[in-house]
């Protein structure tokens, strides 16, 4: 059996429809045109995951500079069900962690996860994410509507810039 080729590629105007289709299958929420317009401008913060040249996953992030800190927000990170547990999600998270490390100026990485999505919660905990808050009624039109905020701290507020935990 040949080894699978898993790689990340850029999101472009030519493949944005594949991202839209993937997100519609993987996530219970739908994303608007502004989301996809922003993704096209996100550069390294938006990647498609390929398994033997087939799009099977994607990660989309943005930089959040609220609350007097610079944080990376993972808007979406998902993989088609038949391709889970093959290292694709890990590759996408590793890409995000590498981006944050190379930039060197982030306080944390965070995301929202539906409270009943134990698989995702356990997955992120393996990378050092912790539940730091629960947001009631975060999601519209899906049940349960509550979301956990998962966060991985990169830099403590008391540390000088550039030092890592």
C-alpha positions, 0 to 999 in steps of 0.5 A: 500500500502506498503512503498517503500524501497529505499536504496543505495548499492555499485558498484561491479564487479557483478553489474557494468553492471547494472550501464552501462545499467542505464547510457546508458538509463539516460544520452545522453553521453556514458562513456568509460571503464576507467570511469567504472574502476575508479567507481569500485575503488571509494568506497563510491563515487559510489553508486547504488540506489535501489527501492524495490531491483531494480536498478533505479539510481546511483551516481558516483563522484571523488575527484578533486584536481586541482586549489589549492583546493579539490573539489568533482566532481559529474560525474553522478547522475541520476535516471530512469524516472518512478522513479523520484520524489520519493526521490531517487535523494535526497537520492543520493545527501544527501549521497554526502553531508554527505560524504563531511561533514564527510571528512571535507576537501572539498572546494566545490562540482561541476558538469556539467549540459546541459544548457537546463536541467532545471529540473536538474538545479532546483533540484541542486539549492534546495541543495544550488548549483549555476550556476558559469560558462557556458562552451561552447561546453563542450559536444561532439555529443549532442545538445545543447553542452553547459554545466553549471557548478553548484557548492556548496561552502563548505568552503570559501578560507578565512576560516580556515580548518574545518569551514563550511559556 
